[in-house]
Amino acid sequence: MTALSTSSGLDARKWGVLLVLCGAIFLEGIDVAMLNVALPSIRADLGLSTGELQWVMSAYVLGYGGFMLLGGRAADLFGRRQMFVFWLTVFLLFSGLGGFATEGWTLIVARFVTGVAAAFMTPAGLSIITTGFAEGPERNRALLLYSGTAAGGFTIGLVAGGLLTALGWRWVFFAPVVLSFLILVAALAIVPKSERPDRTGKRVDAAGAFTVTAALVLIVLGVERAAHAGFTTSAGILLAGLAFLVAFLVIERRSAEPLVRMGVFRNGSLVRANLSAMLFAAGFFGFQFLVVLYLQELRDWSTLQTSFAMLVIGVDAILSPTLTPWLVNRFGNAKVILGGLLLAVLAYGLFLPLGADWSYAAMFPGLIILGLAFSLAYGPLTIVATEGIAEEEQGLAGGLLYTAFQFGAALGLSAVTAVSVSATRAETPAALLDGYRAGLLVPFAAAVVAASISAFGLRPRRGAGAAPSAPGGTALDAVLDAGAERTDTVVAR
């Protein structure tokens, strides 16, 4: 355990480190939320199609998700503080570059590199928390504050995005530059230096990083192309993505120093958490994308009106650090996660009969329920995905979780775009509404599957004294690691 964990409470030093890391995840949340609100303005200025507009968001989350595993491994090999500071600097530079884009492809490239920077920065920050705070109540408290701050960034980003876009959409890229600089200065001053890890005999699995990134990009591209290209083209891209995924699995099993140790998937809780996180993010990002287009392009709402309409989802910024910890202590992580995912099903279901002239009162119940769902699911998923994992693999655990989140987000954006575009037969308001309604089936289905998977976490562990927040392995273990001995307990350290 590092020098941070010298006491059982959160002393001043720990609070300082936690605040810096919360600032970084706040930056990630505000960056995504501001861009989401600004998308229609960007489309109008740069003349982007719906597919190209989707890639402005997907480029970021693919860069984020595609390099997250490498980022987690790099944090373990090269030092968590070093990776955090260096890639925060890259994030700062390319966020600013996005603000100067004059063509769609320039903006997409800038967003991709910004996502890559986040892929290295975020698991480094998360692993500083998971190795610096003792597993149990102390770490849970830190992680719930961390996830609550991410939610706060999203909430403030919705309002800030509307205000800044009213001045000009480029400000949604310039504003994070200032915030990044302040966090960078604070990190250099507050986050303690640590000894460089011993890398003797260890190496970066470049082949694994390349194949998994190629797999994620091609799978998302194949889904998105389904609405624009023929079946043969889309299927070919998807098959190429699956081929890269198989190559990745082969490389990881044969590598002496794999990017992902396959044995980690014997932890049933980790597997469930990652699958649920992927599907939850797919629904959450896809839903936001469609609702913003519905409000601004079909209803002619301003960016500021859209921001305030979506603001209610940010109730999770209040509930995550207050209600969620109490519920976790009372009922355990598994039940709280399932409850959050079931609320997401309800929220998306309420939007399925979307009307052309819905009042805000009609939209409000679904939006606030979604905010509650996020507050219940996000933090506990983070806890479950990292508990019981050895300190030297905390970067890997964090990388897996955020890869799941970001790949899910990219997949959800592509899926809702493909379904919506396919169902839109013309550019009339009625046709656009048909497209939005069809697209909303994607987040609903994703939430249903996620809730079904998380329900396996309610199974009690074998033996007495099983903790409700640490359920045992399930049949998912056998699926992901055929032939391995079934794991029915999570090793708690």
ABEGO torsion letter per residue (X at the ends): XBAABABABBBAAAAAAAAAAAAAAAAAAAAAAAAAAAAAAAAAAAGBBAAAAAAAAAAAAAAAAAAAAAAAAAAAAAEAAAAAAAAAAAAAAAAAAAAABABAAAAAAAAAAAAAAAAAAAAAAAAAAAAABBBEAAAAAAAAAAAAAAAAAAAAAAAAAAAAAAAEAAAAAAAAAAAAAAAAAAAAAABBBBBBBBABGBBBBAAAAAAAAAAAAAAAAAAAAAAABBAAAAAAAAAAAAAAAAAAAAAAAABABBABBAAAAABAAAAAAAAAAAAAAAAAAAAAAAAAAAAAAAAGBBAAAAAAAAAAAAAAAAAAAAAAAAAAAAAEAAAAAAAAAAAAAAAAAAAAABBAABBAAAAAAAAAAAAAAAAAAAAAAAAAAABGBBAAAAAAAAAAAAAAAAAAAAAAAAAAAAAAAAABABABAAAAAAAAAAAAAAAAAAAAAAAAAAAAAABBBBEBGBBAABBBBBAAAAAABBGBBBBABBBBX
